[in-house]
Amino acid sequence: MDETQSDYQKNYRKQYAKSHRRISISVSNDEYKAFSHLANKEKTKVTTLIKDFAFAGLSGNLAVPKDLKKELQELKFLIRNIANNVNQAAHYSHTIRALADENGLLNQIKQLEETVQDFVQEKMKP
């Protein structure tokens, strides 16, 4: 392997070109400012942000900003605690052979789900 650095780079670029494609897009200055602002908040580059958004859309997932992601993790933790409490209430109901207000519990969980959904929708507005 007596390959020089420039030969190595040339071969690498050839191989890279066979397996990758470059995509170029144009955006208005206002659009770029919006992307740039969000990229700065996310502490990433504009191109990385756009690529992440594109792949999130392609896979049908939601691209969630870091600060919102942290809040959602906290909500997830709280919801799991609530689910555990509901499970304990159901277990207690079976133990004493009396039913807890299961409809009330389910309505509370449904209300919580709607609240979380509204929260996410509100945070995702531009």
C-alpha positions in Angstrom: 0.0 0.0 0.0 2.3 2.7 -1.3 -0.6 5.0 -2.0 -0.1 8.7 -1.7 -2.5 10.9 0.2 -3.9 12.5 -2.9 -4.5 9.1 -4.6 -6.2 7.9 -1.4 -8.4 11.0 -1.4 -9.2 10.6 -5.1 -10.2 7.0 -4.6 -12.2 7.8 -1.5 -14.2 10.6 -3.3 -14.9 8.1 -6.2 -16.3 5.5 -3.8 -18.2 8.1 -1.9 -19.8 9.5 -5.1 -21.0 6.0 -5.9 -22.9 5.6 -2.6 -24.1 9.2 -1.9 -26.0 11.9 -3.7 -25.9 15.7 -3.0 -29.2 17.5 -2.9 -29.4 21.3 -3.3 -32.4 23.4 -2.3 -33.0 27.1 -2.4 -34.9 29.0 0.3 -35.8 32.6 0.8 -33.9 34.8 3.2 -36.8 34.7 5.6 -37.0 30.9 5.4 -33.3 30.7 6.0 -33.5 33.0 9.0 -36.3 30.8 10.5 -34.2 27.6 10.0 -31.1 29.4 11.3 -32.9 30.5 14.4 -34.2 27.0 15.1 -30.8 25.5 14.4 -29.1 27.9 16.9 -31.7 26.9 19.5 -30.9 23.2 18.8 -27.2 23.9 18.7 -26.8 22.4 15.3 -26.1 23.4 11.7 -28.9 24.5 9.4 -28.2 21.6 7.0 -28.3 19.1 9.8 -31.6 20.5 11.0 -33.2 20.3 7.6 -31.9 16.8 7.0 -33.3 15.7 10.4 -36.6 17.3 9.6 -36.7 15.6 6.2 -36.0 12.1 7.6 -38.5 12.7 10.4 -41.1 13.5 7.8 -40.1 10.6 5.6 -40.4 8.1 8.5 -43.7 9.7 9.7 -42.1 10.7 13.0 -42.2 14.2 14.6 -39.0 16.2 14.8 -39.1 17.4 18.4 -36.9 20.3 19.6 -34.6 19.4 22.5 -36.3 21.6 25.1 -39.7 20.1 24.3 -38.2 16.6 24.2 -37.0 17.1 27.9 -40.5 18.2 28.9 -42.1 15.3 27.2 -39.8 12.9 29.0 -40.9 14.4 32.3 -44.6 14.0 31.2 -43.9 10.4 30.2 -42.4 9.7 33.7 -45.5 11.2 35.4 -47.9 9.3 33.2 -46.1 6.0 34.0 -46.4 6.8 37.7 -50.2 7.5 37.2 -50.5 4.2 35.3 -48.7 2.4 38.2 -51.2 4.0 40.7 -54.2 2.9 38.6 -52.8 -0.6 38.6 -52.4 -0.5 42.3 -56.0 0.8 42.7 -57.2 -2.1 40.5 -55.2 -4.6 42.5 -56.7 -3.2 45.7 -60.2 -3.4 44.3 -59.7 -7.1 43.5 -58.3 -7.7 46.9 -61.3 -6.3 48.8 -63.7 -7.5 46.1 -65.1 -4.1 45.5 -64.7 -2.1 42.3 -62.9 1.2 42.3 -64.4 3.9 40.1 -62.8 2.5 37.0 -64.7 4.9 34.6 -63.5 7.8 36.7 -59.9 6.6 36.4 -60.2 6.0 32.7 -61.7 9.5 32.2 -58.9 11.1 34.1 -56.3 9.2 31.9 -58.2 10.2 28.7 -58.2 13.8 29.9 -54.4 13.6 30.6 -53.8 12.2 27.1 -55.8 15.1 25.6 -53.9 17.6 27.7 -50.5 16.2 26.6 -51.7 16.3 23.0 -52.8 19.9 23.3 -49.5 20.7 24.9 -47.5 19.2 22.1 -49.6 20.9 19.4 -49.2 24.3 21.1 -45.4 23.9 21.4 -45.0 22.8 17.8 -46.7 25.9 16.4 -44.2 28.2 14.6 
